[in-house]
Amino acid sequence: MSHKTPKHFETVAITAGQEFDPTTGSIIPPVYMTSTFVQDGIGGLRGGYEYTRGGNPTRTSLETLLASLEGGKHGLSFASGLAAEDALLRSVLVPGDHVILGNDVYGGTHRLINRIFGRWGVTNETVEMTDLNAVQKALAATPTKILWLETPSNPMMKISDIAELAELGHAAGALVVVDNTFASPYLQQPLSFGADVVVHSTTKYLGGHSDVLGGALVLNDDEVHDAVRFQQFAGGAVSAPMDAWLTVRGIKTLPVRMDRHSANAQAIAEHLVGHAALDAVYYPGLTTHPGHELARRQMKHFGGMLSLSFKGGAKAARKFAESMELFQLAESLGGVESLVNYPAEMTHASVRGTKLEVPDNIIRLSVGIENVTDLIADLDAALPRR
């Protein structure tokens, strides 16, 4: 009996690419821990698999799942988020091409484009993506191959209008790429707003348990997909079978985790607003956030990331980061446990001295799924008295 009823996200997260093993009936597909595949005669590939760098059934199951979650045609899984970005950039760019980036993109993305691709003749500039006129002006000034944005952005939580930027980018002949790591496909699906490619560090919310490194691309264009798939095979930065399996395992609980991440972050942001030690709380779920209405239209919830600006400058911010118990001082984000990060010297140290430099009084919080009362108590104990 075949059911044609459209599947909801929560169902897709558990079922897409996850058919039970037909040989044994195992409800969980096996992990194919193999480097190579026996051929049925020369060139007779079983299921199209030849060598794990080129393809592996466990990676295929993840790639099918990723595409389904983002509503895309093609999914590709990589060894890290930056490996995914690198393969995309090498597939699309040639020396002399130009990239426009948001002015507070992830420091590693800027480092890759500026320092690695810059040596090979690729130019770039950063623009305030929330200023559509500024973006249009930049696109008109220089022929641009890629328009690259994050929303919410890292770490200042800016919200960019994906649909408007996609329209501007396409009018200028640019490929529009959206880093969707902070939102996850449960909260936001950029392809539905007109983006061409979605990028993820699957290390973060998709994996969700701080135990696996990975990256992904999701897209619809067959030509771009084929070019990226070749780079993936030829460059070799693929996700290993166990990493792919762990990511699939994490994705199954993505919706329930994101609901809790978002609820906890909303409660914390509202609790911290107006604290005497803080200049600002950056969280799109606050009605005072300049991107709140746009985020409400683009996102299901507002996510688990927020940033704080300390009146006491770097000294106060550093002391706060080093004073908590439940919020552990570490890079990365999106795991079930809460983390605190000092971007100026941690995740964004690579952009110090540039226009993307993060102020040294900023703290970024990755709000986990612990009890929110405990998290608020931890924050209150570390903050200077009101």
N, C-alpha and C positions, 0 to 999 in steps of 0.2 A: 504494500500500500504506500503510495507516494503522497506526501503532504506538500502543498505549494504555498502554505501560509508564510508570509514574510517573517523572518526570524528577528527578534529583538537583540540588541547589543549583548545583553547578559548571556543569551543563549549562544550567540555566535562565538563569544569568548571561550566557551566551553566545548563547542562542537566543531568549528571550522578546521578542517585539516586533521581532525582527531578521530578518524574511524578506528574502531576496534580491530585488533590483529585477527585477520581471517583464519590464520593457521591454528591458533590456540584459543581464540576468543578473549584474549587479554583486553580489558577495557581501556588500558593505557597502551598506546602504541609503543613498541620497543625502541630503545636507543640503539641506533646502528653504529656501534663502535668499531668501525672498519675504515681502513685507508683506501682499499681497492675492492673491486667487484669482479667476480669470475664471469667471463664472457661465454656465451653460447656459440662457440666458433668465433673466428676473427671478425670483430666488428658487430657481433651479435650481443648488443647490450640489453640486459634484463631491466626493464623499466626505465631505460635511458641512463642508467648509472654506470660510470666507468671508473672514476677516481674521486675521492671525497672533496678534493679542492674544487672540482667541477660540479659536484652535486652529491647530496646525501639525503636519504629519505627523511631523516630527523630534521634536517634543515629545511627540506621542502615543506614539511608539515608546519613549521614555524612561518615560513614565507607565505604559505596559503592563509594562515591565520592572520598575519599582519595585514595582508591585502584586504581581507574581509573586514577587519576592524576599522580600517580607514576608508572603506568603500571604494577601493582602487582595484585596478586590473592586475597589477604586478607588485609583488613584494620581494625584497632582497634583504638577506641577513648577513651582517658583517661582524668582524671580530671586535669592533668598537664603534662608537658613534663617529669618531673622527675618521676611521677607516671607510665608513659609509660616505661621509662628506668628500673624502679624497677621491674615491672611485667616481662619484658623480662629477666632481670638478674636472677630473682628467678625461671624462667622457664627453664633456660639453665644451671645455675651453681649449683654445690654442694660444700661443704667444701673441700678445697684442690685444687680447680681449680684455674687457672691463667688467668689474663686479661692483654693484652697489649693495652696501650692508647697512643694517640698522646701527645706530651709534652706541648701543650697549648690548651687542650680541655677545654670546659666550666668548670669553677670551681665547679659548682654543681654536674656535672657528676663525677668528680674526688672525691669529698666529699662523694657521695653516695657509690662509689665502694671502696674507701679507708677506710672510717670511719665506714660505716654501714656494708657493706659486709666483710670488713676486720675483724670485730669482730667475724664473723662466718667462718673464716678460708679461705676466698678467698684472694689470693695474686694478686698484680698488679705491673706493672712497666710502666714507660713512655719512649717513644722513639721518635726521630725526624722522623716523617712520610714521610718527603720529601727525606729522605736518605734510599733508598730501601735496601742497603747493611746492614744498621744498623737494619732495621726491620727484614730482613732475619736472621741475626745473633741472634737477640733476640728470634725469633720463634724457631730457632734450639737449643738454650740453655735451654729452659724450655717448656715442653708441655703446649700449650696454648688453652684455650677453646674459647675465644673471642678476635678478633682484632677490636679495636674501633677507628674510625677516624672521624674527621670533616674536611670538605673542602668546602668553605674557613673556616679557623679556627678562633677561638674567643679568643683574639682580634687581633692577629698578622697577620691575613689574609693570612696564608700560604695555598698553593694549593697542595693537595696530589693526586697522580695518583690512582684513584679508581680501574681501571682495573688491574694494576700491583699489587697493594696491595691485591686485591681479589684473584689473582692467587697465591701469596705468602701465604696468609692466608689459602686458601683451600689446598694447598700442605702440610701445616703443620696440617691440620685437624681442623682449627679454623673456627668459625662462624664470618663472616665479617659484621660489623655493621657500617653504615654511618649516622652521624647526619647531616641532610640536611636542618637544620633550616635556616642558613644564605642564602642559594641559593633559597630555595623553589622548588617545583617540576616543576615550569614553567621554571626555568633556568637550572635545572640539575636533572637527574633521575638516581640515583646510581644503581638501580636494573639492568638497561640496560647495565651497565659496569661490572656486575658480583657480586655486593654486595648481601648479603643474607637478610639483614633487613635494612630498612630505619627508622630513628627516627626523629620526629619533635616536637618542642614546637609549637603547633598551636596557642599559644598566640601571636606569632610574625607575620610573613608575611601572613600566611594562614588566621588567624582572621583579622589582618590588621588594626584594629581600636582601639587598646588599651582598649578594653572593655570586654574581655573574657579571661579566663585562660583555657588552654587545652594542651593535648599532643596526639601523634599518633604513631603507628607503621604500616608499610606496608611491607609485605613479601609474598613469594610464597610457602614456604615449609609447607605442611599440618600438619606434626607432630609438628613442632615448633609453628604453629598457634594454634593448639588444646591445647598445653601446656600453651601458653600465654592466650588464651581465658579462660582456667580454672582459672589461676591466677587472671585474671580480675574479674571473677565472685566471686571467693573465697576471694580475697583481697578487692574488692569493690571500687577501686579508679576509678570509671567510670565518664564520662562526663554527666552532668545533661542535660535534654531535652532542656532547653533554651540556655545553653552554646553550645550545638551541633548545634542548629538552628542559633545562631549568627555566628558560625564558617562557616557554609554553606553559609550564607549571605555574609560573607567576601570573601570567595573563588570565588564567582561569578565575582568579579572585580580583582582577583589576576593578570591576565595577563596585564591589562592596568596599574595597580599600579606598578608592577615590571618593566615595561618599563620605567615609569617615575622615580622610585627610582634609577634605573640604570643610566639613562641619567643624572639625577641631580648629582649623586655621581661621575660619570665620569668627568663632568664639574668642580666640586669642587676639585677633586683630581688634575686635570691638572692645575687649578688655583693656588693651594697651593704648588705645586712642586717648590722647589728652594727658598721658603720664608726664609728670614734671621733668623726667630725665630725657624725654624724647622730643625731637623736632617734628618727626613725622613717622607714620606707619604706612608702608606701601603695600596695599592689598586691594585687588580689584573688586572684592566683595563689599568694600566700604562705599557707601553712597557718595562720600566726598571724594573718592578716587576719580580723576578726570576721565578715565576710560571705563567707568562703571557701567554705563548704559550700553556701550558697545560690547563689553565683555558679556553682559547679560544676554545680548542677542546672539553672540557667537559661541558661547560656552554653556554647557549644561549646569555646572557649578563653577566656583571660582578657584578651585585648586588648593593645594597644600603648601604653597610657597608664599612667604612674605618677608619683607625687609624692614629694618628699623634704622632711623637716623638719630644719632645721639648728640644732644646738646653739648656734652662734655668733650666732643672730638674723639680723636683716635684713642686717647688714654682710657676714656670711659667705655668706648666700644670694645677695646681689647680686654679690659677687666671683666666686662659682662660676658664675653665669649668664653673666658677661662674660668668662670665662676659657677657654672651650672652642673647639675648632676644627671638629670634625665636627658637634656639636650647635650649630646656628646659633640665635642669639637672635632670635626672631620669634614673633608671635602665630599663631594657628591651629594645626592638628594634622592628623594622618591622611595626610600625604603620604609619598612614598617616602623622603624625606630626614628625618633626625632634627632635632628642634627643642627648644630650651629656652625656657621662659617663666617670667617672674616675675609671677604672677597679681595680687598686691597693686597693682601699678602698670601692668599690661598688660591682660590679658583681663577682670579683675574689678575694675578701677579704679572702675567705676560703682557698686559696692556698698560702697565704703569708708564707714565711719561708720554702717553698718546692721548688722542681725543676721547678714547674709550675708557680712560682711567676711572676707576670707581673711587668715590670719595672715601677717605680713611676713617670716617665716622659711621660707615654703613655696616650693619650686620645682617646676614641672610639666614633665615630659619627655614628648615625643611621640617614641617610639622608632621609627626608620625601618627599612628593610630592608637596610641596609649590612651588612658583615661584623661580627658581634657582637664579635669579638676587638678590632677597631679601635675600636668604640664604647666598650667597657670601658676600653681604654687611654686614650681621650679623657677619660672620666669620672675615672679614677684620677689623671690629670695635673692635673685642675682641682680635685680635692678636697685639703683639707689632709692632710698625711702622717698615717698611722695612728699 
